[in-house]
Amino acid sequence: AQTVTQSQPEMSVQEAETVTLSCTYDTSESDYYLFWYKQPPSRQMILVIRQEAYKQQNATENRFSVNFQKAAKSFSLKISDSQLGDAAMYFCAYRKLRGSNYKLTFGKGTLLTVNP
Amino acid sequence: DAGITQSPRHKVTETGTPVTLRCHQTENHRYMYWYRQDPGHGLRLIHYSYGVKDTDKGEVSDGYSVSRSKTEDFLLTLESATSSQTSVYFCAISDSVVRSPPDTIYFGEGSWLTVV
């Protein structure tokens, strides 16, 4: 079974600084998707960024980028120029490319605090 | 926004009583999921459905049952609620990656259930 591990239960960053959230995963698959979701206090689940395992290029979405290391099974999220609105719980998630009914497997989350 | 409605959004119930949570979608998506979110555990899959009357267990299915008699509705039932089932419950929907991009997993707004 696939597992996703987020080793940092909590992180903090100063406004305008950069922070990196860690995620590792375990899978025997070669093709899959990885995601970072943001969950603000409203509890809404918001997709931040996704990475297809077959793509070597790291995904980027504005101030959010990932460092995808397939061999190491590592998928970290970098937030640049942190803003107060980035404060939230962040979940790393894995999804098989085919089969398994496209279920998402989540890590336990990292609570990010942004200090003004 | 995806058309997902969860009901009720908030419920307090007594131990031993049955409880049914409803997830309703207007997207005609094939796959529907029920997750629970607890501190320190992230989101864990309870049950999922891959079509009308086709359901299967997730990783934390004990004490829960589901039904899907129509494409648009996925019901989660706690036959006899216990305090350990106090949680936030999320419904999610998805279509096959053949028909839509892989990041199109939409989440409902969550249902807060307290068992006293």
Boltz contact constraints between the chains, C-beta under 6 A:
constraints:
  - contact:
      token1: [A, 33]
      token2: [B, 102]
      max_distance: 6.0
  - contact:
      token1: [A, 43]
      token2: [B, 110]
      max_distance: 6.0
  - contact:
      token1: [A, 45]
      token2: [B, 107]
      max_distance: 6.0
  - contact:
      token1: [A, 47]
      token2: [B, 103]
      max_distance: 6.0
  - contact:
      token1: [A, 50]
      token2: [B, 103]
      max_distance: 6.0
  - contact:
      token1: [A, 91]
      token2: [B, 42]
      max_distance: 6.0
  - contact:
      token1: [A, 101]
      token2: [B, 31]
      max_distance: 6.0
  - contact:
      token1: [A, 101]
      token2: [B, 48]
      max_distance: 6.0
  - contact:
      token1: [A, 101]
      token2: [B, 50]
      max_distance: 6.0
  - contact:
      token1: [A, 102]
      token2: [B, 31]
      max_distance: 6.0
  - contact:
      token1: [A, 102]
      token2: [B, 94]
      max_distance: 6.0
  - contact:
      token1: [A, 103]
      token2: [B, 45]
      max_distance: 6.0
  - contact:
      token1: [A, 106]
      token2: [B, 42]
      max_distance: 6.0
  - contact:
      token1: [A, 106]
      token2: [B, 43]
      max_distance: 6.0
  - contact:
      token1: [A, 107]
      token2: [B, 42]
      max_distance: 6.0
  - contact:
      token1: [A, 108]
      token2: [B, 41]
      max_distance: 6.0
  - contact:
      token1: [A, 108]
      token2: [B, 42]
      max_distance: 6.0
  - contact:
      token1: [A, 109]
      token2: [B, 42]
      max_distance: 6.0
